[in-house]
Amino acid sequence: MNTLTRRIRSQWNAWHDDTGDVPGWVLITLMTAGLVIVIWGLAGPALSGIFQQAINRVSGL
């Protein structure tokens, strides 16, 4: 087998490796959850007020 064929097969195997990078995905998931919690904490009261104001306008109170 020549060098090019070995490189192609090596790259093909790397692309189709199903083991994945579990620690990386766990870190991404935890960081995303953390961002959601922080944004929800900061924007939650404002969004709640906007929602309540919209409901009051629709119901005519």
mmCIF file of the N, C-alpha and C atoms, coordinates in Angstrom:
data_MODEL
# 
_entry.id   MODEL 
# 
loop_
_atom_site.group_PDB 
_atom_site.id 
_atom_site.type_symbol 
_atom_site.label_atom_id 
_atom_site.label_alt_id 
_atom_site.label_comp_id 
_atom_site.label_asym_id 
_atom_site.label_entity_id 
_atom_site.label_seq_id 
_atom_site.pdbx_PDB_ins_code 
_atom_site.Cartn_x 
_atom_site.Cartn_y 
_atom_site.Cartn_z 
_atom_site.occupancy 
_atom_site.B_iso_or_equiv 
_atom_site.pdbx_formal_charge 
_atom_site.auth_seq_id 
_atom_site.auth_comp_id 
_atom_site.auth_asym_id 
_atom_site.auth_atom_id 
_atom_site.pdbx_PDB_model_num 
ATOM 1   N N  . MET A 1 1  ? 0.844   -1.174 0.000  1.00 0.00 ? 1  MET A N  1 
ATOM 2   C CA . MET A 1 1  ? 0.000   0.000  0.000  1.00 0.00 ? 1  MET A CA 1 
ATOM 3   C C  . MET A 1 1  ? 0.895   1.244  0.000  1.00 0.00 ? 1  MET A C  1 
ATOM 4   N N  . ASN A 1 2  ? 0.548   2.185  -0.812 1.00 0.00 ? 2  ASN A N  1 
ATOM 5   C CA . ASN A 1 2  ? 1.386   3.382  -0.858 1.00 0.00 ? 2  ASN A CA 1 
ATOM 6   C C  . ASN A 1 2  ? 1.009   4.368  0.258  1.00 0.00 ? 2  ASN A C  1 
ATOM 7   N N  . THR A 1 3  ? 1.793   5.386  0.385  1.00 0.00 ? 3  THR A N  1 
ATOM 8   C CA . THR A 1 3  ? 1.624   6.347  1.473  1.00 0.00 ? 3  THR A CA 1 
ATOM 9   C C  . THR A 1 3  ? 0.300   7.091  1.377  1.00 0.00 ? 3  THR A C  1 
ATOM 10  N N  . LEU A 1 4  ? -0.101  7.495  0.176  1.00 0.00 ? 4  LEU A N  1 
ATOM 11  C CA . LEU A 1 4  ? -1.352  8.222  0.004  1.00 0.00 ? 4  LEU A CA 1 
ATOM 12  C C  . LEU A 1 4  ? -2.545  7.378  0.420  1.00 0.00 ? 4  LEU A C  1 
ATOM 13  N N  . THR A 1 5  ? -2.550  6.122  0.026  1.00 0.00 ? 5  THR A N  1 
ATOM 14  C CA . THR A 1 5  ? -3.652  5.233  0.383  1.00 0.00 ? 5  THR A CA 1 
ATOM 15  C C  . THR A 1 5  ? -3.719  5.056  1.897  1.00 0.00 ? 5  THR A C  1 
ATOM 16  N N  . ARG A 1 6  ? -2.583  4.921  2.555  1.00 0.00 ? 6  ARG A N  1 
ATOM 17  C CA . ARG A 1 6  ? -2.572  4.788  4.017  1.00 0.00 ? 6  ARG A CA 1 
ATOM 18  C C  . ARG A 1 6  ? -3.105  6.041  4.691  1.00 0.00 ? 6  ARG A C  1 
ATOM 19  N N  . ARG A 1 7  ? -2.728  7.189  4.171  1.00 0.00 ? 7  ARG A N  1 
ATOM 20  C CA . ARG A 1 7  ? -3.224  8.448  4.747  1.00 0.00 ? 7  ARG A CA 1 
ATOM 21  C C  . ARG A 1 7  ? -4.730  8.580  4.573  1.00 0.00 ? 7  ARG A C  1 
ATOM 22  N N  . ILE A 1 8  ? -5.216  8.228  3.397  1.00 0.00 ? 8  ILE A N  1 
ATOM 23  C CA . ILE A 1 8  ? -6.656  8.312  3.141  1.00 0.00 ? 8  ILE A CA 1 
ATOM 24  C C  . ILE A 1 8  ? -7.409  7.369  4.074  1.00 0.00 ? 8  ILE A C  1 
ATOM 25  N N  . ARG A 1 9  ? -6.931  6.137  4.202  1.00 0.00 ? 9  ARG A N  1 
ATOM 26  C CA . ARG A 1 9  ? -7.595  5.181  5.086  1.00 0.00 ? 9  ARG A CA 1 
ATOM 27  C C  . ARG A 1 9  ? -7.535  5.634  6.546  1.00 0.00 ? 9  ARG A C  1 
ATOM 28  N N  . SER A 1 10 ? -6.411  6.201  6.949  1.00 0.00 ? 10 SER A N  1 
ATOM 29  C CA . SER A 1 10 ? -6.272  6.682  8.315  1.00 0.00 ? 10 SER A CA 1 
ATOM 30  C C  . SER A 1 10 ? -7.256  7.812  8.584  1.00 0.00 ? 10 SER A C  1 
ATOM 31  N N  . GLN A 1 11 ? -7.373  8.750  7.638  1.00 0.00 ? 11 GLN A N  1 
ATOM 32  C CA . GLN A 1 11 ? -8.308  9.864  7.797  1.00 0.00 ? 11 GLN A CA 1 
ATOM 33  C C  . GLN A 1 11 ? -9.745  9.357  7.788  1.00 0.00 ? 11 GLN A C  1 
ATOM 34  N N  . TRP A 1 12 ? -10.054 8.422  6.921  1.00 0.00 ? 12 TRP A N  1 
ATOM 35  C CA . TRP A 1 12 ? -11.404 7.834  6.842  1.00 0.00 ? 12 TRP A CA 1 
ATOM 36  C C  . TRP A 1 12 ? -11.774 7.198  8.176  1.00 0.00 ? 12 TRP A C  1 
ATOM 37  N N  . ASN A 1 13 ? -10.846 6.439  8.759  1.00 0.00 ? 13 ASN A N  1 
ATOM 38  C CA . ASN A 1 13 ? -11.100 5.791  10.036 1.00 0.00 ? 13 ASN A CA 1 
ATOM 39  C C  . ASN A 1 13 ? -11.280 6.813  11.156 1.00 0.00 ? 13 ASN A C  1 
ATOM 40  N N  . ALA A 1 14 ? -10.521 7.903  11.111 1.00 0.00 ? 14 ALA A N  1 
ATOM 41  C CA . ALA A 1 14 ? -10.657 8.938  12.136 1.00 0.00 ? 14 ALA A CA 1 
ATOM 42  C C  . ALA A 1 14 ? -12.008 9.629  12.036 1.00 0.00 ? 14 ALA A C  1 
ATOM 43  N N  . TRP A 1 15 ? -12.492 9.870  10.829 1.00 0.00 ? 15 TRP A N  1 
ATOM 44  C CA . TRP A 1 15 ? -13.787 10.524 10.640 1.00 0.00 ? 15 TRP A CA 1 
ATOM 45  C C  . TRP A 1 15 ? -14.943 9.632  11.053 1.00 0.00 ? 15 TRP A C  1 
ATOM 46  N N  . HIS A 1 16 ? -14.771 8.345  10.936 1.00 0.00 ? 16 HIS A N  1 
ATOM 47  C CA . HIS A 1 16 ? -15.856 7.420  11.230 1.00 0.00 ? 16 HIS A CA 1 
ATOM 48  C C  . HIS A 1 16 ? -15.660 6.696  12.555 1.00 0.00 ? 16 HIS A C  1 
ATOM 49  N N  . ASP A 1 17 ? -14.896 7.281  13.429 1.00 0.00 ? 17 ASP A N  1 
ATOM 50  C CA . ASP A 1 17 ? -14.690 6.714  14.750 1.00 0.00 ? 17 ASP A CA 1 
ATOM 51  C C  . ASP A 1 17 ? -15.892 7.080  15.617 1.00 0.00 ? 17 ASP A C  1 
ATOM 52  N N  . ASP A 1 18 ? -16.592 6.079  16.135 1.00 0.00 ? 18 ASP A N  1 
ATOM 53  C CA . ASP A 1 18 ? -17.812 6.317  16.904 1.00 0.00 ? 18 ASP A CA 1 
ATOM 54  C C  . ASP A 1 18 ? -17.573 6.481  18.399 1.00 0.00 ? 18 ASP A C  1 
ATOM 55  N N  . THR A 1 19 ? -16.329 6.443  18.829 1.00 0.00 ? 19 THR A N  1 
ATOM 56  C CA . THR A 1 19 ? -16.088 6.556  20.258 1.00 0.00 ? 19 THR A CA 1 
ATOM 57  C C  . THR A 1 19 ? -16.389 7.961  20.765 1.00 0.00 ? 19 THR A C  1 
ATOM 58  N N  . GLY A 1 20 ? -16.135 8.965  19.982 1.00 0.00 ? 20 GLY A N  1 
ATOM 59  C CA . GLY A 1 20 ? -16.452 10.335 20.347 1.00 0.00 ? 20 GLY A CA 1 
ATOM 60  C C  . GLY A 1 20 ? -15.539 10.897 21.423 1.00 0.00 ? 20 GLY A C  1 
ATOM 61  N N  . ASP A 1 21 ? -15.801 12.125 21.763 1.00 0.00 ? 21 ASP A N  1 
ATOM 62  C CA . ASP A 1 21 ? -15.036 12.828 22.781 1.00 0.00 ? 21 ASP A CA 1 
ATOM 63  C C  . ASP A 1 21 ? -15.991 13.129 23.925 1.00 0.00 ? 21 ASP A C  1 
ATOM 64  N N  . VAL A 1 22 ? -16.249 12.119 24.753 1.00 0.00 ? 22 VAL A N  1 
ATOM 65  C CA . VAL A 1 22 ? -17.250 12.246 25.809 1.00 0.00 ? 22 VAL A CA 1 
ATOM 66  C C  . VAL A 1 22 ? -16.926 13.368 26.787 1.00 0.00 ? 22 VAL A C  1 
ATOM 67  N N  . PRO A 1 23 ? -15.709 13.480 27.319 1.00 0.00 ? 23 PRO A N  1 
ATOM 68  C CA . PRO A 1 23 ? -15.451 14.585 28.252 1.00 0.00 ? 23 PRO A CA 1 
ATOM 69  C C  . PRO A 1 23 ? -15.688 15.961 27.619 1.00 0.00 ? 23 PRO A C  1 
ATOM 70  N N  . GLY A 1 24 ? -15.368 16.089 26.354 1.00 0.00 ? 24 GLY A N  1 
ATOM 71  C CA . GLY A 1 24 ? -15.612 17.366 25.677 1.00 0.00 ? 24 GLY A CA 1 
ATOM 72  C C  . GLY A 1 24 ? -17.088 17.687 25.580 1.00 0.00 ? 24 GLY A C  1 
ATOM 73  N N  . TRP A 1 25 ? -17.896 16.697 25.229 1.00 0.00 ? 25 TRP A N  1 
ATOM 74  C CA . TRP A 1 25 ? -19.337 16.923 25.123 1.00 0.00 ? 25 TRP A CA 1 
ATOM 75  C C  . TRP A 1 25 ? -19.962 17.173 26.486 1.00 0.00 ? 25 TRP A C  1 
ATOM 76  N N  . VAL A 1 26 ? -19.468 16.505 27.518 1.00 0.00 ? 26 VAL A N  1 
ATOM 77  C CA . VAL A 1 26 ? -19.974 16.757 28.868 1.00 0.00 ? 26 VAL A CA 1 
ATOM 78  C C  . VAL A 1 26 ? -19.662 18.190 29.273 1.00 0.00 ? 26 VAL A C  1 
ATOM 79  N N  . LEU A 1 27 ? -18.454 18.646 28.975 1.00 0.00 ? 27 LEU A N  1 
ATOM 80  C CA . LEU A 1 27 ? -18.087 20.026 29.298 1.00 0.00 ? 27 LEU A CA 1 
ATOM 81  C C  . LEU A 1 27 ? -18.952 21.020 28.547 1.00 0.00 ? 27 LEU A C  1 
ATOM 82  N N  . ILE A 1 28 ? -19.179 20.788 27.268 1.00 0.00 ? 28 ILE A N  1 
ATOM 83  C CA . ILE A 1 28 ? -20.030 21.681 26.481 1.00 0.00 ? 28 ILE A CA 1 
ATOM 84  C C  . ILE A 1 28 ? -21.449 21.707 27.045 1.00 0.00 ? 28 ILE A C  1 
ATOM 85  N N  . THR A 1 29 ? -21.973 20.542 27.416 1.00 0.00 ? 29 THR A N  1 
ATOM 86  C CA . THR A 1 29 ? -23.329 20.468 27.976 1.00 0.00 ? 29 THR A CA 1 
ATOM 87  C C  . THR A 1 29 ? -23.414 21.224 29.292 1.00 0.00 ? 29 THR A C  1 
ATOM 88  N N  . LEU A 1 30 ? -22.438 21.036 30.167 1.00 0.00 ? 30 LEU A N  1 
ATOM 89  C CA . LEU A 1 30 ? -22.453 21.734 31.454 1.00 0.00 ? 30 LEU A CA 1 
ATOM 90  C C  . LEU A 1 30 ? -22.305 23.243 31.285 1.00 0.00 ? 30 LEU A C  1 
ATOM 91  N N  . MET A 1 31 ? -21.444 23.663 30.364 1.00 0.00 ? 31 MET A N  1 
ATOM 92  C CA . MET A 1 31 ? -21.276 25.097 30.131 1.00 0.00 ? 31 MET A CA 1 
ATOM 93  C C  . MET A 1 31 ? -22.553 25.714 29.559 1.00 0.00 ? 31 MET A C  1 
ATOM 94  N N  . THR A 1 32 ? -23.216 24.995 28.663 1.00 0.00 ? 32 THR A N  1 
ATOM 95  C CA . THR A 1 32 ? -24.468 25.497 28.101 1.00 0.00 ? 32 THR A CA 1 
ATOM 96  C C  . THR A 1 32 ? -25.529 25.615 29.183 1.00 0.00 ? 32 THR A C  1 
ATOM 97  N N  . ALA A 1 33 ? -25.640 24.599 30.033 1.00 0.00 ? 33 ALA A N  1 
ATOM 98  C CA . ALA A 1 33 ? -26.603 24.648 31.133 1.00 0.00 ? 33 ALA A CA 1 
ATOM 99  C C  . ALA A 1 33 ? -26.295 25.821 32.061 1.00 0.00 ? 33 ALA A C  1 
ATOM 100 N N  . GLY A 1 34 ? -25.022 26.051 32.335 1.00 0.00 ? 34 GLY A N  1 
ATOM 101 C CA . GLY A 1 34 ? -24.642 27.182 33.173 1.00 0.00 ? 34 GLY A CA 1 
ATOM 102 C C  . GLY A 1 34 ? -25.019 28.515 32.563 1.00 0.00 ? 34 GLY A C  1 
ATOM 103 N N  . LEU A 1 35 ? -24.788 28.654 31.263 1.00 0.00 ? 35 LEU A N  1 
ATOM 104 C CA . LEU A 1 35 ? -25.176 29.900 30.583 1.00 0.00 ? 35 LEU A CA 1 
ATOM 105 C C  . LEU A 1 35 ? -26.684 30.115 30.613 1.00 0.00 ? 35 LEU A C  1 
ATOM 106 N N  . VAL A 1 36 ? -27.435 29.052 30.407 1.00 0.00 ? 36 VAL A N  1 
ATOM 107 C CA . VAL A 1 36 ? -28.900 29.161 30.447 1.00 0.00 ? 36 VAL A CA 1 
ATOM 108 C C  . VAL A 1 36 ? -29.354 29.611 31.832 1.00 0.00 ? 36 VAL A C  1 
ATOM 109 N N  . ILE A 1 37 ? -28.779 29.043 32.871 1.00 0.00 ? 37 ILE A N  1 
ATOM 110 C CA . ILE A 1 37 ? -29.161 29.419 34.239 1.00 0.00 ? 37 ILE A CA 1 
ATOM 111 C C  . ILE A 1 37 ? -28.830 30.883 34.514 1.00 0.00 ? 37 ILE A C  1 
ATOM 112 N N  . VAL A 1 38 ? -27.654 31.328 34.091 1.00 0.00 ? 38 VAL A N  1 
ATOM 113 C CA . VAL A 1 38 ? -27.259 32.721 34.324 1.00 0.00 ? 38 VAL A CA 1 
ATOM 114 C C  . VAL A 1 38 ? -28.156 33.677 33.547 1.00 0.00 ? 38 VAL A C  1 
ATOM 115 N N  . ILE A 1 39 ? -28.392 33.383 32.277 1.00 0.00 ? 39 ILE A N  1 
ATOM 116 C CA . ILE A 1 39 ? -29.242 34.259 31.458 1.00 0.00 ? 39 ILE A CA 1 
ATOM 117 C C  . ILE A 1 39 ? -30.670 34.264 31.986 1.00 0.00 ? 39 ILE A C  1 
ATOM 118 N N  . TRP A 1 40 ? -31.161 33.093 32.382 1.00 0.00 ? 40 TRP A N  1 
ATOM 119 C CA . TRP A 1 40 ? -32.523 33.004 32.926 1.00 0.00 ? 40 TRP A CA 1 
ATOM 120 C C  . TRP A 1 40 ? -32.622 33.826 34.217 1.00 0.00 ? 40 TRP A C  1 
ATOM 121 N N  . GLY A 1 41 ? -31.596 33.758 35.045 1.00 0.00 ? 41 GLY A N  1 
ATOM 122 C CA . GLY A 1 41 ? -31.598 34.519 36.291 1.00 0.00 ? 41 GLY A CA 1 
ATOM 123 C C  . GLY A 1 41 ? -31.601 36.019 36.056 1.00 0.00 ? 41 GLY A C  1 
ATOM 124 N N  . LEU A 1 42 ? -30.875 36.460 35.035 1.00 0.00 ? 42 LEU A N  1 
ATOM 125 C CA . LEU A 1 42 ? -30.816 37.894 34.749 1.00 0.00 ? 42 LEU A CA 1 
ATOM 126 C C  . LEU A 1 42 ? -32.049 38.389 34.003 1.00 0.00 ? 42 LEU A C  1 
ATOM 127 N N  . ALA A 1 43 ? -32.527 37.618 33.048 1.00 0.00 ? 43 ALA A N  1 
ATOM 128 C CA . ALA A 1 43 ? -33.626 38.078 32.195 1.00 0.00 ? 43 ALA A CA 1 
ATOM 129 C C  . ALA A 1 43 ? -34.990 37.594 32.671 1.00 0.00 ? 43 ALA A C  1 
ATOM 130 N N  . GLY A 1 44 ? -35.027 36.653 33.601 1.00 0.00 ? 44 GLY A N  1 
ATOM 131 C CA . GLY A 1 44 ? -36.296 36.076 34.054 1.00 0.00 ? 44 GLY A CA 1 
ATOM 132 C C  . GLY A 1 44 ? -37.301 37.097 34.559 1.00 0.00 ? 44 GLY A C  1 
ATOM 133 N N  . PRO A 1 45 ? -36.911 37.960 35.491 1.00 0.00 ? 45 PRO A N  1 
ATOM 134 C CA . PRO A 1 45 ? -37.868 38.944 36.002 1.00 0.00 ? 45 PRO A CA 1 
ATOM 135 C C  . PRO A 1 45 ? -38.390 39.891 34.907 1.00 0.00 ? 45 PRO A C  1 
ATOM 136 N N  . ALA A 1 46 ? -37.516 40.313 34.009 1.00 0.00 ? 46 ALA A N  1 
ATOM 137 C CA . ALA A 1 46 ? -37.944 41.208 32.929 1.00 0.00 ? 46 ALA A CA 1 
ATOM 138 C C  . ALA A 1 46 ? -38.912 40.490 31.988 1.00 0.00 ? 46 ALA A C  1 
ATOM 139 N N  . LEU A 1 47 ? -38.593 39.244 31.641 1.00 0.00 ? 47 LEU A N  1 
ATOM 140 C CA . LEU A 1 47 ? -39.481 38.485 30.760 1.00 0.00 ? 47 LEU A CA 1 
ATOM 141 C C  . LEU A 1 47 ? -40.816 38.198 31.434 1.00 0.00 ? 47 LEU A C  1 
ATOM 142 N N  . SER A 1 48 ? -40.790 37.939 32.713 1.00 0.00 ? 48 SER A N  1 
ATOM 143 C CA . SER A 1 48 ? -42.031 37.707 33.455 1.00 0.00 ? 48 SER A CA 1 
ATOM 144 C C  . SER A 1 48 ? -42.904 38.965 33.452 1.00 0.00 ? 48 SER A C  1 
ATOM 145 N N  . GLY A 1 49 ? -42.265 40.114 33.641 1.00 0.00 ? 49 GLY A N  1 
ATOM 146 C CA . GLY A 1 49 ? -43.015 41.377 33.607 1.00 0.00 ? 49 GLY A CA 1 
ATOM 147 C C  . GLY A 1 49 ? -43.612 41.655 32.242 1.00 0.00 ? 49 GLY A C  1 
ATOM 148 N N  . ILE A 1 50 ? -42.866 41.392 31.192 1.00 0.00 ? 50 ILE A N  1 
ATOM 149 C CA . ILE A 1 50 ? -43.368 41.592 29.833 1.00 0.00 ? 50 ILE A CA 1 
ATOM 150 C C  . ILE A 1 50 ? -44.536 40.658 29.561 1.00 0.00 ? 50 ILE A C  1 
ATOM 151 N N  . PHE A 1 51 ? -44.418 39.402 29.986 1.00 0.00 ? 51 PHE A N  1 
ATOM 152 C CA . PHE A 1 51 ? -45.494 38.435 29.789 1.00 0.00 ? 51 PHE A CA 1 
ATOM 153 C C  . PHE A 1 51 ? -46.755 38.862 30.549 1.00 0.00 ? 51 PHE A C  1 
ATOM 154 N N  . GLN A 1 52 ? -46.582 39.276 31.787 1.00 0.00 ? 52 GLN A N  1 
ATOM 155 C CA . GLN A 1 52 ? -47.741 39.693 32.589 1.00 0.00 ? 52 GLN A CA 1 
ATOM 156 C C  . GLN A 1 52 ? -48.401 40.928 31.982 1.00 0.00 ? 52 GLN A C  1 
ATOM 157 N N  . GLN A 1 53 ? -47.609 41.845 31.482 1.00 0.00 ? 53 GLN A N  1 
ATOM 158 C CA . GLN A 1 53 ? -48.144 43.052 30.843 1.00 0.00 ? 53 GLN A CA 1 
ATOM 159 C C  . GLN A 1 53 ? -48.939 42.679 29.588 1.00 0.00 ? 53 GLN A C  1 
ATOM 160 N N  . ALA A 1 54 ? -48.444 41.748 28.799 1.00 0.00 ? 54 ALA A N  1 
ATOM 161 C CA . ALA A 1 54 ? -49.150 41.312 27.597 1.00 0.00 ? 54 ALA A CA 1 
ATOM 162 C C  . ALA A 1 54 ? -50.462 40.617 27.951 1.00 0.00 ? 54 ALA A C  1 
ATOM 163 N N  . ILE A 1 55 ? -50.447 39.785 28.978 1.00 0.00 ? 55 ILE A N  1 
ATOM 164 C CA . ILE A 1 55 ? -51.674 39.106 29.404 1.00 0.00 ? 55 ILE A CA 1 
ATOM 165 C C  . ILE A 1 55 ? -52.697 40.122 29.901 1.00 0.00 ? 55 ILE A C  1 
ATOM 166 N N  . ASN A 1 56 ? -52.256 41.116 30.658 1.00 0.00 ? 56 ASN A N  1 
ATOM 167 C CA . ASN A 1 56 ? -53.175 42.150 31.155 1.00 0.00 ? 56 ASN A CA 1 
ATOM 168 C C  . ASN A 1 56 ? -53.797 42.936 30.008 1.00 0.00 ? 56 ASN A C  1 
ATOM 169 N N  . ARG A 1 57 ? -53.027 43.230 28.966 1.00 0.00 ? 57 ARG A N  1 
ATOM 170 C CA . ARG A 1 57 ? -53.564 43.973 27.819 1.00 0.00 ? 57 ARG A CA 1 
ATOM 171 C C  . ARG A 1 57 ? -54.585 43.136 27.056 1.00 0.00 ? 57 ARG A C  1 
ATOM 172 N N  . VAL A 1 58 ? -54.313 41.855 26.902 1.00 0.00 ? 58 VAL A N  1 
ATOM 173 C CA . VAL A 1 58 ? -55.220 40.989 26.158 1.00 0.00 ? 58 VAL A CA 1 
ATOM 174 C C  . VAL A 1 58 ? -56.515 40.780 26.943 1.00 0.00 ? 58 VAL A C  1 
ATOM 175 N N  . SER A 1 59 ? -56.411 40.584 28.232 1.00 0.00 ? 59 SER A N  1 
ATOM 176 C CA . SER A 1 59 ? -57.608 40.320 29.037 1.00 0.00 ? 59 SER A CA 1 
ATOM 177 C C  . SER A 1 59 ? -58.339 41.602 29.416 1.00 0.00 ? 59 SER A C  1 
ATOM 178 N N  . GLY A 1 60 ? -57.752 42.751 29.186 1.00 0.00 ? 60 GLY A N  1 
ATOM 179 C CA . GLY A 1 60 ? -58.404 44.028 29.430 1.00 0.00 ? 60 GLY A CA 1 
ATOM 180 C C  . GLY A 1 60 ? -58.434 44.446 30.871 1.00 0.00 ? 60 GLY A C  1 
ATOM 181 N N  . LEU A 1 61 ? -57.532 43.952 31.682 1.00 0.00 ? 61 LEU A N  1 
ATOM 182 C CA . LEU A 1 61 ? -57.511 44.318 33.106 1.00 0.00 ? 61 LEU A CA 1 
ATOM 183 C C  . LEU A 1 61 ? -56.770 45.592 33.339 1.00 0.00 ? 61 LEU A C  1 
# 
